[in-house]
């Protein structure tokens, strides 16, 4: 690895792969709302953003990279690289399947390989829900979609407290604790 041409650590032990040519930081950023920026200006062409998303990788340290066959460069991501903007539900109970669609038209069904998680801001108590899209890349679940998710929620006992959660792909995902 000393020459930069070997595999680089990736999320979950995966290598980033790609070229030896490290271009450093690209002046690109993905905002919390899913908007991609280049040199401070929004990229308005969705097909171009979708193309960039195909070469987006995340390393073991949580850094985001665009990796092409010729070069790679780091980009900034404010929260998550994608936003889940829609959800459909099919079935009920453990057999329920929740399928999310992202702002870049990815479709992912929550389950063991695509878990839902909710991070809670320690200062405000505000929840930030996510679903794993691929290879360490998550989608922030948009607030209206999260409200739909909560509507599907069911209560159950867990870890000595009541919790609200949803089933998808045979897995129960906790959305939050319920205080008595």
Beta strands, then each sheet from edge to edge (+ up, - down):
strand 1: 22-30
strand 2: 36-38
strand 3: 41-42
strand 4: 56-58
strand 5: 64-67
strand 6: 72-77
strand 7: 82-90
strand 8: 97-102
strand 9: 107-109
strand 10: 116-120
strand 11: 127-134
strand 12: 137-141
strand 13: 154-158
strand 14: 161-168
strand 15: 171-178
sheet 1: 3+ 2- 1+ 6+ 5- 4+
sheet 2: 9+ 8- 7+ 12+ 11- 10+
sheet 3: 13+ 14- 15+
end
